[in-house]
């Protein structure tokens, strides 16, 4: 199984190219590529086809830290 970011790296394709091939908006494809959005089963099929591989060879899902990003910027308040 390969992650989306590895598929981009290996294929040399851009987000714009895959978005066009998969008929997804560039914003949605970017969110999927960076792990902010887990694609629907139909989106998964179309993205896998855009890369030319079977859908079950792609590792899907969120890859971002699940904690609120705000905590990383400002930290937790003391004694909350």
N, C-alpha and C positions, 0 to 999 in steps of 0.2 A: 504494500500500500504506500501511496505517496501523498503528501500534503499538497495543497494548492500552490503554496509558495515554491515548493520544490518543482512542481510541474512548470511553473513560469520560468524558473531558473534553467531547467533542462531544455525546454522548448525554445527559449529565446523570444517567445511571443509577449506582446504587451497586454495590459488590461483592456485597452481599447479594442485590440484585435479579437480577444476572446469574448468580450462583451458583444461585439458585432456578430461573431459566429454563433454565439449562444442566444442572440436576440434578447439580451438583458441591458438595462441601463448601465452606463459606465459607473454611476454612483453605487448601484447594487453590486456590481462585479467587484468594485474596489472594496466595499465592505466585506464581501465574502473572502476576497484575497487576503485581507489583513486580519481576518478572524472576528470581526464585529457582528457578522450576520451568518446564521446557519441557513444554507439554502434549502428550499422545498425539494421534495423528490423530483418534481418536474425540472426545476432549475439544476439539480444535480445531474440529471440525465443530459440536459442540453450542454452543460459545462464539460462533462466528460466527453461528449461527442465533439465538442469544439477542440478539445485536446487530442482527440482521436484514440481514446482509450475506453475500456469498459467502466461503467459507473462504480462497480465493486472494487476497483483498483485505486480508488481515491479515498483518503482519510478526510472525512467531513466533520465540521464542528467548530465551536468557538475555540480560539487559541489565545485570546487576551486574558489577562489576569482578571478573575471575576470580581475582585474588590473594586469598589468605586474609585475611579481614577483620581477624584478629588483628594482622597486620603494620601495618595502618593505625592501630590503637590503641596499640601498644607499640613499633613500629619493629623493624628487624632488629638483632640483636646484632652488635657489632663483632667482626671476625676469627672468624667462625664457620666 
